[in-house]
Amino acid sequence: MNESDSVVVHLLDKEYRVACPAGERDNLLRAARYLDKQMREVRDANVIGLERIAVMTAINLAHELLQTSTALESAPSNDRLERLLNKVDAEISAQQRHRADMNAPPSH
């Protein structure tokens, strides 16, 4: 591993050198900060031992990921949303035409 291909991250006050693809440094550092925060929360809940903290944090993050994934899968698709928006637009246009017809002077 080449020095320029790696990043140093800090987790629970320990330093780790991690391989990092070009252009992903900021994302990796952001992920490491988030992981450190989550690990500190687990540790502050009186979980003892680095390995146990890491495992409990991994389980919590996997749970979060699965909840988010499930929520995204059950969300309406873009096609469905587009169809609904088209229906709303058509109804608004019809209502505007109806109002215009109601306000038009009577023809003789």
Secondary structure as the mmCIF struct_conf table of DSSP 4:
data_model
#
loop_
_struct_conf.conf_type_id
_struct_conf.id
_struct_conf.beg_label_comp_id
_struct_conf.beg_label_asym_id
_struct_conf.beg_label_seq_id
_struct_conf.end_label_comp_id
_struct_conf.end_label_asym_id
_struct_conf.end_label_seq_id
HELX_RH_3T_P HELX_RH_3T_P1 GLU A 3 ASP A 5
STRN STRN1 SER A 6 LEU A 11
TURN_TY1_P TURN_TY1_P1 LEU A 12 ASP A 13
STRN STRN2 LYS A 14 ALA A 19
TURN_TY1_P TURN_TY1_P2 ALA A 22 GLY A 23
HELX_RH_AL_P HELX_RH_AL_P1 ARG A 25 ASP A 44
TURN_TY1_P TURN_TY1_P3 ALA A 45 ASN A 46
BEND BEND1 GLY A 49 GLY A 49
HELX_RH_AL_P HELX_RH_AL_P2 LEU A 50 SER A 74
BEND BEND2 ALA A 75 ALA A 75
HELX_LH_PP_P HELX_LH_PP_P1 PRO A 76 SER A 77
HELX_RH_AL_P HELX_RH_AL_P3 ASN A 78 ASN A 103
BEND BEND3 ALA A 104 ALA A 104
HELX_LH_PP_P HELX_LH_PP_P2 PRO A 105 SER A 107
#
